[in-house]
Amino acid sequence: MRRGRLAGLVLTFGTMAFGSALAAHDDTAQVPVVACASDGQTGPIDPPDSLRPGPNVPRALDGRLAYYESDSMGVFGPVGWHCFRTYGSSGESLFVTPDAHGSEFFFGASPKLLTGPAIQLGISYGGTSGRFSVAAVAARVFPVAKRFVNRVIAEGLELKKDFPSGPYPSDKLTRLSPTKIEFSTPAHRDGFGTHSWLEKNDAPIDGVLILSGDEDERDLVQLNVRLGADMRDLISTIVHEAEDSTERPSPPSQ
């Protein structure tokens, strides 16, 4: 599978731009890198053999964060966790969780949702069947993508009611630009936090939505982060690294 542009830049920016900016100060530390296996449309993929050095973080976070990296994407997560990537023509997701989850969990006869602490970095490709996921999010919070959303609805393959406008009532949104929004979904509520593999529970879900592309083809990066109370101070670093790392993705070759 070809590495997408986003995948390469998550790796490059995560280890160079984000890390180098912090490395300019003495009070930083380099995080370990963990290789992640994948499975999806064309079968299992082993964890990458060659890994770049990990990003730098403030020394206060030394020993608390690692950089989890598959063959095509990467994300910060608490040290000592496990990772696994799923992929297909519509998009891909990298999961980082305290317990190990693999193919059986995500592709078994009865796939489950993640009920505890978890991180999901997902990419939906607007030039494939992933366009329905992109349009569903864009219809709610990205007016700049109105033409793309209307075109997807006009296909008639999914009902117009499946693309409601307006944000989830309970979500707290911070619009950083016309194509980038940070969100927080409260505990026990539906929102962008649960528009993922994370099932609602008694903890909030934080993250960011990043839209890219042009009026004819839009892609979406979505990061969802749910951590325990003792780790919530890590969330801003995880989210900001993803924001700094992201550029428009390319779908995998078929």
Backbone bond lengths (Angstrom), bond angles and torsions (degrees), N, CA, C in turn:
res aa  C-N    CA-C-N  psi(-1)  N-CA   C-N-CA  omega(-1)  CA-C   N-CA-C  phi
1 M - - - 1.458 - - 1.522 109.68 -
2 R 1.301 117.21 135.83 1.449 122.03 -179.47 1.525 110.50 -72.77
3 R 1.318 116.57 138.21 1.463 120.23 175.37 1.514 109.36 -70.09
4 G 1.332 118.04 130.59 1.455 122.14 178.05 1.519 110.81 -76.19
5 R 1.330 116.05 164.04 1.460 119.77 179.17 1.513 111.12 -64.25
6 L 1.336 117.31 -38.14 1.452 118.48 178.21 1.510 110.02 -63.98
7 A 1.344 115.97 -43.69 1.446 120.01 -177.21 1.516 110.26 -56.83
8 G 1.308 117.35 -48.86 1.444 120.56 -179.31 1.514 112.32 -62.62
9 L 1.339 117.25 -36.64 1.451 119.83 -177.21 1.510 112.38 -79.51
10 V 1.345 117.63 -28.25 1.460 118.27 171.01 1.521 108.50 -58.58
11 L 1.327 116.07 -44.70 1.452 121.08 178.85 1.523 111.54 -67.19
12 T 1.323 117.12 -51.79 1.455 120.78 -174.93 1.522 111.78 -66.07
13 F 1.331 116.93 -50.05 1.454 119.35 -177.49 1.518 110.62 -70.87
14 G 1.343 116.27 -35.19 1.453 118.40 -180.00 1.512 112.16 -62.59
15 T 1.325 117.48 -37.31 1.450 120.10 -175.91 1.511 112.82 -97.49
16 M 1.346 118.01 -14.69 1.456 119.51 -176.53 1.521 112.21 -114.79
17 A 1.347 117.07 -62.99 1.464 118.70 -175.33 1.521 111.33 -65.08
18 F 1.339 116.01 -53.49 1.460 119.79 -178.24 1.524 110.14 -66.40
19 G 1.336 115.79 -47.42 1.454 119.89 -177.73 1.511 112.64 -67.43
20 S 1.334 117.77 -41.04 1.453 120.02 -176.67 1.517 112.07 -67.53
21 A 1.334 115.88 -36.23 1.461 118.34 178.73 1.518 110.54 -61.45
22 L 1.322 116.10 -41.24 1.452 119.53 178.85 1.525 111.27 -73.97
23 A 1.352 115.99 -32.18 1.452 119.90 -177.29 1.518 111.90 -65.64
24 A 1.332 116.61 -16.70 1.457 120.13 178.40 1.524 110.72 -67.13
25 H 1.319 117.09 -15.65 1.456 121.91 178.31 1.526 108.47 -107.46
26 D 1.318 116.51 146.96 1.459 120.59 -177.60 1.514 112.33 -70.87
27 D 1.326 116.45 -26.81 1.455 120.47 -172.28 1.528 111.88 -86.90
28 T 1.332 116.25 53.67 1.463 120.99 178.97 1.518 110.30 -132.39
29 A 1.325 114.74 164.78 1.461 121.19 178.30 1.520 109.21 -141.38
30 Q 1.327 116.34 148.56 1.456 121.12 179.67 1.522 109.74 -90.43
31 V 1.338 116.33 131.62 1.462 120.00 -177.78 1.524 110.27 -85.46
32 P 1.336 118.14 154.51 1.468 120.82 174.30 1.526 110.71 -71.97
33 V 1.336 116.45 156.75 1.455 122.40 178.23 1.525 108.56 -112.77
34 V 1.332 116.41 133.92 1.459 123.06 -179.01 1.523 108.80 -114.91
35 A 1.331 117.55 127.21 1.459 122.29 -179.56 1.522 110.47 -83.92
36 C 1.336 116.54 135.80 1.470 122.19 -174.08 1.526 111.04 -115.97
37 A 1.322 116.30 135.69 1.456 121.87 173.86 1.525 110.36 -78.62
38 S 1.337 116.55 164.74 1.467 122.47 -179.05 1.510 110.01 -137.24
39 D 1.332 115.09 160.52 1.461 121.35 170.15 1.521 107.54 -154.88
40 G 1.350 114.78 150.34 1.445 118.55 -178.52 1.510 112.65 175.22
41 Q 1.313 114.97 -143.61 1.460 122.76 -168.24 1.528 114.13 -56.45
42 T 1.321 117.26 -38.56 1.463 119.25 -178.17 1.517 112.75 -108.90
43 G 1.330 117.52 13.42 1.455 120.38 174.27 1.518 114.19 107.70
44 P 1.338 115.73 177.49 1.469 121.10 -176.69 1.523 112.26 -65.00
45 I 1.334 114.75 148.28 1.457 122.49 174.95 1.527 107.15 -129.16
46 D 1.335 115.65 128.22 1.458 120.25 -179.71 1.523 110.71 -66.60
47 P 1.320 116.88 157.92 1.469 119.39 172.97 1.527 110.15 -58.24
48 P 1.309 118.30 147.49 1.468 119.80 -179.81 1.525 111.42 -62.81
49 D 1.341 115.28 141.45 1.467 120.49 179.43 1.523 112.07 -79.10
50 S 1.323 116.04 -35.49 1.454 121.16 -175.45 1.515 110.03 -107.23
51 L 1.315 116.52 122.03 1.456 121.93 -178.25 1.525 109.93 -121.64
52 R 1.321 116.07 139.94 1.459 120.61 175.08 1.529 109.37 -76.23
53 P 1.320 116.75 162.19 1.468 118.80 175.26 1.526 110.65 -59.30
54 G 1.308 116.05 149.25 1.456 120.03 -178.73 1.518 112.62 -72.85
55 P 1.339 117.02 159.51 1.469 121.07 177.11 1.524 111.47 -65.50
56 N 1.308 115.52 162.38 1.456 121.61 172.35 1.526 109.61 -92.94
57 V 1.310 115.52 145.23 1.460 122.54 175.43 1.520 108.10 -132.60
58 P 1.325 118.13 163.50 1.470 119.26 175.22 1.526 110.89 -54.45
59 R 1.319 116.09 140.55 1.463 119.81 -175.24 1.524 112.26 -58.85
60 A 1.306 117.21 -23.53 1.464 119.88 177.16 1.526 111.89 -61.89
61 L 1.343 116.63 -21.69 1.464 120.96 179.30 1.524 112.60 -99.33
62 D 1.317 118.17 3.83 1.461 122.30 -179.86 1.525 110.19 -58.01
63 G 1.331 115.67 129.48 1.455 120.96 -179.36 1.509 114.50 86.04
64 R 1.330 117.14 -0.21 1.459 119.77 -177.60 1.527 112.96 -112.45
65 L 1.334 117.50 -22.24 1.457 121.31 -177.84 1.523 111.17 -122.13
66 A 1.337 115.16 148.57 1.468 123.19 170.88 1.519 107.36 -131.42
67 Y 1.342 115.64 163.54 1.463 120.69 176.51 1.521 107.51 -108.90
68 Y 1.338 116.71 115.95 1.458 122.97 -176.59 1.522 109.13 -96.44
69 E 1.346 115.90 124.63 1.455 120.24 -168.45 1.527 111.25 -135.52
70 S 1.340 115.68 126.03 1.461 121.29 172.64 1.517 108.20 -95.91
71 D 1.326 117.08 -164.72 1.460 119.47 178.78 1.519 111.89 -74.24
72 S 1.354 118.06 -7.92 1.464 118.62 -174.72 1.519 115.84 -141.44
73 M 1.314 119.45 -4.56 1.457 119.92 -178.28 1.524 109.62 -159.95
74 G 1.349 115.48 162.71 1.448 119.28 -178.79 1.516 111.91 -152.75
75 V 1.334 115.68 159.86 1.456 121.09 -177.37 1.527 109.17 -159.25
76 F 1.320 116.73 150.10 1.455 121.94 172.30 1.532 109.89 -70.83
77 G 1.333 115.11 150.79 1.452 121.24 172.69 1.514 109.39 -161.56
78 P 1.329 118.18 166.10 1.459 120.57 178.52 1.523 111.44 -58.70
79 V 1.308 117.04 142.42 1.460 121.18 -179.67 1.530 109.69 -64.68
80 G 1.329 116.58 144.05 1.452 121.59 177.88 1.518 115.10 88.75
81 W 1.347 117.59 1.26 1.464 120.23 178.49 1.530 110.59 -87.27
82 H 1.325 116.09 -178.99 1.466 123.09 -178.33 1.531 109.20 -118.08
83 C 1.344 115.89 159.05 1.460 119.14 -177.22 1.522 111.31 -140.22
84 F 1.323 115.05 154.41 1.463 121.96 178.35 1.521 108.18 -161.06
85 R 1.338 116.16 139.33 1.463 121.71 -178.75 1.521 110.17 -114.63
86 T 1.326 116.35 136.31 1.461 122.44 171.46 1.524 108.54 -111.28
87 Y 1.343 116.51 150.28 1.464 118.57 -177.51 1.522 110.85 -151.48
88 G 1.314 115.22 158.25 1.455 122.82 176.79 1.507 108.59 -170.81
89 S 1.322 116.39 -175.47 1.459 119.80 -177.09 1.528 112.15 -66.98
90 S 1.327 118.27 -25.91 1.464 120.99 -177.68 1.519 112.66 -82.04
91 G 1.333 117.32 -21.76 1.452 120.27 -178.11 1.510 111.54 161.90
92 E 1.315 116.02 -165.39 1.458 121.55 -179.14 1.513 109.54 -154.21
93 S 1.338 116.05 158.99 1.458 121.08 178.82 1.519 109.46 -143.64
94 L 1.325 115.51 140.41 1.452 122.00 173.27 1.525 107.90 -110.52
95 F 1.328 115.97 123.99 1.460 122.23 -177.49 1.524 109.43 -108.67
96 V 1.325 115.79 136.34 1.460 122.15 175.61 1.524 107.03 -126.99
97 T 1.334 116.27 120.49 1.466 121.54 -172.08 1.530 110.74 -141.29
98 P 1.343 117.55 156.95 1.470 119.78 178.34 1.526 112.50 -63.18
99 D 1.332 116.95 -35.59 1.469 121.92 179.39 1.523 109.24 -105.34
100 A 1.315 115.84 152.14 1.460 120.64 -179.15 1.524 110.81 -73.52
101 H 1.344 116.36 132.53 1.464 122.91 174.15 1.519 107.61 -130.39
102 G 1.327 115.68 138.91 1.456 119.84 -178.46 1.508 112.04 -133.69
103 S 1.327 115.28 -153.44 1.463 121.70 -174.10 1.520 112.50 -57.08
104 E 1.327 117.12 -42.14 1.468 119.37 -176.18 1.522 110.90 -62.68
105 F 1.329 117.35 -37.43 1.461 120.73 -179.43 1.526 110.94 -65.22
106 F 1.339 116.79 -45.79 1.461 120.71 -173.28 1.530 113.33 -88.28
107 F 1.328 117.79 -27.13 1.461 120.28 -174.40 1.526 113.14 -120.29
108 G 1.317 117.88 8.88 1.458 120.80 -179.29 1.515 112.72 -69.60
109 A 1.322 115.31 176.03 1.461 120.63 -178.99 1.521 111.49 -60.96
110 S 1.324 116.43 -30.53 1.470 120.88 178.70 1.522 109.12 -128.11
111 P 1.337 117.83 75.62 1.469 120.01 -179.58 1.517 110.98 -59.77
112 K 1.319 115.35 143.41 1.458 121.28 -174.81 1.523 110.30 -111.95
113 L 1.320 115.69 164.26 1.460 121.37 171.88 1.526 109.12 -96.45
114 L 1.320 115.51 161.30 1.458 121.28 178.98 1.521 108.61 -85.53
115 T 1.314 116.01 117.10 1.462 120.47 -172.66 1.519 113.84 -97.12
116 G 1.326 117.40 -12.36 1.455 120.50 -177.59 1.511 112.11 -116.20
117 P 1.331 117.50 -156.68 1.459 120.82 176.89 1.530 110.22 -57.97
118 A 1.323 116.75 140.38 1.461 120.34 -177.22 1.517 110.41 -169.01
119 I 1.331 114.88 156.35 1.465 122.97 172.48 1.520 107.03 -128.73
120 Q 1.322 116.79 133.14 1.457 122.25 174.45 1.518 109.21 -129.91
121 L 1.322 115.92 118.85 1.457 121.72 171.03 1.521 106.97 -104.31
122 G 1.326 117.12 112.51 1.463 121.51 -175.10 1.510 112.71 -119.15
123 I 1.313 115.87 149.46 1.455 123.29 177.24 1.518 107.60 -130.02
124 S 1.330 117.89 126.49 1.467 122.99 174.58 1.519 108.54 -113.11
125 Y 1.333 116.65 130.80 1.455 122.28 -176.03 1.525 110.68 -95.65
126 G 1.326 115.88 119.26 1.452 120.80 -176.15 1.511 114.87 -74.72
127 G 1.327 118.27 -9.08 1.449 121.14 177.81 1.515 113.13 -94.74
128 T 1.327 117.30 5.69 1.460 123.15 179.59 1.527 108.24 -129.16
129 S 1.334 116.93 -162.12 1.466 119.69 176.66 1.522 111.55 -65.09
130 G 1.325 117.21 -12.16 1.457 120.34 174.56 1.513 113.18 -65.35
131 R 1.343 117.17 -11.30 1.475 120.32 -179.45 1.525 112.18 -60.93
132 F 1.333 117.37 -28.54 1.471 119.21 -179.94 1.533 110.47 -68.37
133 S 1.326 116.48 -39.94 1.468 119.57 176.38 1.517 111.21 -66.94
134 V 1.329 116.70 -42.10 1.461 120.50 178.48 1.524 110.17 -60.86
135 A 1.327 116.56 -47.61 1.463 120.88 -177.18 1.526 111.90 -64.82
136 A 1.338 117.41 -35.43 1.463 120.26 -179.51 1.528 111.37 -63.66
137 V 1.322 116.54 -37.96 1.460 120.45 177.33 1.527 110.50 -76.59
138 A 1.329 116.40 -45.76 1.467 120.74 -177.38 1.519 111.69 -60.76
139 A 1.326 117.50 -36.52 1.463 120.81 -179.63 1.534 111.38 -61.00
140 R 1.314 116.53 -30.27 1.462 120.95 -177.54 1.528 113.30 -80.27
141 V 1.333 116.97 -40.91 1.467 117.56 -167.48 1.528 115.92 -137.47
142 F 1.323 119.06 -0.50 1.462 119.95 -177.85 1.529 110.39 -122.69
143 P 1.346 117.77 82.70 1.468 120.70 177.97 1.528 113.05 -57.38
144 V 1.322 116.87 -26.60 1.458 120.11 -179.27 1.524 111.83 -62.37
145 A 1.330 117.07 -19.52 1.466 121.70 -178.49 1.528 112.37 -101.95
146 K 1.331 117.57 20.39 1.462 120.42 -175.51 1.528 112.29 -57.65
147 R 1.317 117.60 -41.63 1.465 120.35 -179.45 1.528 110.81 -62.89
148 F 1.318 116.53 -42.56 1.467 120.45 178.27 1.525 110.34 -62.74
149 V 1.326 117.07 -46.27 1.466 121.01 -179.88 1.522 110.23 -59.94
150 N 1.315 117.83 -46.79 1.469 121.13 -179.04 1.522 111.33 -61.79
151 R 1.312 116.78 -36.11 1.465 119.56 179.67 1.523 110.64 -67.52
152 V 1.339 117.05 -40.33 1.463 120.42 178.38 1.526 110.42 -65.37
153 I 1.323 117.26 -43.05 1.465 120.97 178.58 1.528 110.60 -62.57
154 A 1.340 115.99 -40.35 1.467 120.75 -177.29 1.526 112.87 -65.15
155 E 1.316 117.66 -18.26 1.466 119.87 176.84 1.526 110.99 -63.44
156 G 1.314 116.77 -28.12 1.456 120.95 178.31 1.509 114.64 75.74
157 L 1.318 118.12 10.11 1.467 121.21 -179.05 1.520 111.89 -80.76
158 E 1.331 116.52 -23.18 1.456 121.50 173.40 1.522 108.12 -132.01
159 L 1.332 116.33 154.33 1.449 121.21 -175.72 1.533 111.30 -70.33
160 K 1.330 115.70 146.37 1.463 120.39 -179.56 1.522 111.18 -60.05
161 K 1.330 117.75 -31.59 1.458 121.01 -179.21 1.527 112.47 -66.14
162 D 1.335 116.39 -15.11 1.461 120.35 178.37 1.526 112.34 -78.83
163 F 1.347 116.09 -0.92 1.463 120.92 -179.24 1.532 109.79 -126.53
164 P 1.341 116.76 62.47 1.469 119.22 -177.86 1.520 111.18 -67.53
165 S 1.318 115.79 150.76 1.465 120.99 176.97 1.520 109.67 -96.65
166 G 1.313 115.45 155.52 1.456 120.67 179.16 1.513 112.16 93.83
167 P 1.322 117.39 145.78 1.469 121.41 -178.45 1.521 112.42 -69.27
168 Y 1.313 116.09 164.40 1.463 120.40 172.10 1.535 108.16 -62.90
169 P 1.333 117.59 136.90 1.472 120.51 -173.58 1.525 114.59 -57.86
170 S 1.326 117.26 -34.25 1.464 119.88 -174.21 1.520 113.70 -90.23
171 D 1.316 118.03 -15.00 1.460 120.41 -176.52 1.532 111.64 -69.38
172 K 1.311 115.52 142.88 1.459 121.95 169.06 1.528 107.47 -100.46
173 L 1.323 117.44 121.70 1.459 122.12 -175.97 1.525 110.84 -113.81
174 T 1.328 115.59 142.83 1.462 122.62 172.06 1.523 106.76 -125.93
175 R 1.334 115.84 109.01 1.470 120.05 -177.57 1.523 108.87 -84.48
176 L 1.323 116.33 114.39 1.459 122.31 -179.74 1.523 111.95 -88.27
177 S 1.318 116.70 -26.52 1.466 123.00 178.58 1.519 106.90 -165.22
178 P 1.333 118.74 175.16 1.473 119.45 177.14 1.524 113.59 -61.32
179 T 1.339 117.54 -16.09 1.468 120.01 -177.11 1.525 113.04 -125.41
180 K 1.326 117.99 14.93 1.468 119.88 -178.66 1.520 109.52 -144.10
181 I 1.336 116.72 123.96 1.461 122.26 -176.64 1.523 109.46 -137.01
182 E 1.322 117.19 127.35 1.457 121.50 169.53 1.528 108.12 -88.21
183 F 1.327 116.78 146.68 1.463 119.98 -178.57 1.525 110.60 -138.66
184 S 1.311 114.81 160.06 1.457 122.27 171.33 1.523 107.70 -140.97
185 T 1.327 115.74 122.20 1.465 122.27 178.25 1.521 108.52 -102.04
186 P 1.329 118.80 120.04 1.471 120.33 -177.58 1.522 112.56 -63.66
187 A 1.315 115.22 162.20 1.465 121.45 175.80 1.525 110.65 -57.16
188 H 1.322 115.16 142.71 1.464 123.22 175.50 1.535 113.91 62.96
189 R 1.308 117.75 20.18 1.461 120.94 179.31 1.529 110.22 -123.51
190 D 1.326 115.34 152.06 1.455 121.07 172.86 1.519 109.48 -84.62
191 G 1.311 116.03 144.70 1.450 121.03 179.04 1.511 109.69 -179.35
192 F 1.324 115.89 -163.45 1.457 118.53 177.49 1.527 110.91 -62.04
193 G 1.319 116.35 -27.95 1.457 119.29 177.48 1.514 113.29 -61.44
194 T 1.329 116.45 -35.41 1.466 120.31 -179.99 1.524 111.78 -97.52
195 H 1.343 117.27 0.90 1.468 121.23 171.47 1.532 106.16 -81.92
196 S 1.347 114.76 62.36 1.455 122.31 -168.83 1.526 108.07 -170.43
197 W 1.334 115.63 -165.37 1.464 121.08 174.72 1.523 111.72 -88.46
198 L 1.328 118.22 3.85 1.454 121.25 -178.98 1.527 109.91 -93.67
199 E 1.312 115.96 119.51 1.460 121.16 178.40 1.528 108.95 -83.18
200 K 1.327 116.50 141.89 1.473 119.08 -178.66 1.528 110.67 -63.60
201 N 1.325 114.90 144.23 1.459 121.19 176.08 1.531 108.26 -149.70
202 D 1.335 117.06 -151.37 1.467 118.96 -175.12 1.521 113.53 -90.20
203 A 1.332 117.68 16.60 1.461 121.67 177.18 1.528 109.91 -125.52
204 P 1.326 118.08 146.31 1.465 120.68 177.89 1.528 111.25 -72.68
205 I 1.337 115.58 163.52 1.458 122.79 175.98 1.523 107.93 -123.63
206 D 1.319 116.12 126.15 1.461 121.65 179.94 1.525 109.57 -113.18
207 G 1.329 116.21 159.30 1.449 118.17 178.10 1.504 113.17 175.09
208 V 1.333 115.07 -164.21 1.453 121.62 -178.50 1.519 109.95 -145.33
209 L 1.340 115.44 145.92 1.461 123.71 174.84 1.521 107.35 -114.31
210 I 1.330 116.74 129.03 1.462 120.94 -178.95 1.523 108.72 -130.23
211 L 1.317 115.71 114.49 1.465 122.72 -179.71 1.518 108.73 -96.67
212 S 1.318 116.34 141.61 1.458 119.81 178.52 1.523 109.61 -141.00
213 G 1.328 116.20 177.45 1.454 120.72 -179.57 1.518 112.02 94.56
214 D 1.350 114.95 -166.97 1.464 120.11 -178.31 1.521 109.90 -119.39
215 E 1.320 116.94 -169.86 1.458 120.94 -174.54 1.525 112.70 -63.28
216 D 1.317 117.33 -25.41 1.462 120.56 -176.52 1.521 113.21 -90.97
217 E 1.316 117.01 -25.62 1.462 119.24 -179.21 1.515 109.49 -147.25
218 R 1.312 116.13 119.50 1.454 122.30 -178.52 1.529 109.85 -117.79
219 D 1.316 115.95 140.51 1.460 122.34 173.14 1.521 108.67 -118.20
220 L 1.317 116.38 158.97 1.456 120.30 -176.15 1.523 110.47 -135.50
221 V 1.316 115.36 129.17 1.463 122.13 168.81 1.519 107.21 -105.17
222 Q 1.317 116.49 132.11 1.466 121.20 177.77 1.519 108.89 -133.26
223 L 1.327 115.77 126.97 1.453 122.00 175.11 1.515 108.95 -112.50
224 N 1.330 116.14 128.53 1.458 122.78 176.98 1.523 108.38 -119.97
225 V 1.329 117.19 129.57 1.463 121.98 -177.46 1.523 109.61 -132.30
226 R 1.321 115.58 122.34 1.466 120.59 173.13 1.531 108.14 -129.09
227 L 1.321 115.82 115.40 1.457 121.72 -179.27 1.521 110.01 -125.07
228 G 1.329 115.07 158.46 1.449 120.37 176.26 1.515 111.65 -68.70
229 A 1.322 116.26 166.43 1.463 121.17 -175.94 1.519 112.14 -57.44
230 D 1.334 117.70 -32.66 1.459 120.79 -177.90 1.523 113.12 -76.99
231 M 1.344 117.27 -5.86 1.461 121.29 -178.63 1.522 113.22 -122.37
232 R 1.311 118.17 2.38 1.465 119.74 -173.67 1.526 112.67 -64.79
233 D 1.331 116.93 -20.24 1.459 118.37 177.27 1.531 112.38 -70.23
234 L 1.344 117.66 -11.08 1.465 121.83 177.83 1.526 112.50 -83.49
235 I 1.322 117.37 -16.58 1.462 120.56 -169.70 1.520 112.21 -61.51
236 S 1.324 117.70 -44.60 1.465 119.20 -176.49 1.522 111.20 -61.95
237 T 1.328 118.24 -37.65 1.464 121.00 178.00 1.518 110.90 -66.41
238 I 1.335 117.57 -41.64 1.461 121.41 179.16 1.519 110.68 -63.54
239 V 1.327 116.61 -45.48 1.467 120.94 -178.60 1.519 111.38 -67.39
240 H 1.327 117.37 -44.94 1.462 119.91 -176.47 1.522 111.77 -66.92
241 E 1.329 117.85 -34.43 1.466 119.15 176.30 1.517 110.64 -63.89
242 A 1.337 116.65 -41.48 1.466 119.84 178.38 1.523 110.81 -63.89
243 E 1.320 117.14 -39.71 1.468 120.42 178.05 1.532 110.96 -62.88
244 D 1.326 116.39 -43.72 1.456 120.84 -178.27 1.531 112.22 -70.31
245 S 1.332 116.36 -21.82 1.459 120.88 -172.45 1.516 114.35 -91.64
246 T 1.299 117.29 -8.75 1.452 119.84 -162.73 1.518 113.95 -99.84
247 E 1.328 114.20 132.91 1.450 123.02 168.10 1.518 105.92 -136.49
248 R 1.315 116.63 172.09 1.461 120.39 -175.00 1.526 112.09 -57.44
249 P 1.368 118.07 127.79 1.454 121.19 -179.57 1.526 112.19 -80.41
250 S 1.327 114.69 163.24 1.458 122.03 171.40 1.518 107.94 -116.27
251 P 1.346 120.07 138.72 1.447 120.68 179.01 1.513 110.94 -69.78
252 P 1.350 117.39 156.00 1.446 120.45 178.25 1.522 111.04 -66.08
253 S 1.315 116.74 149.23 1.462 120.31 175.85 1.510 109.11 -71.76
254 Q 1.318 115.80 149.81 1.466 119.94 -176.24 1.519 110.78 -98.37
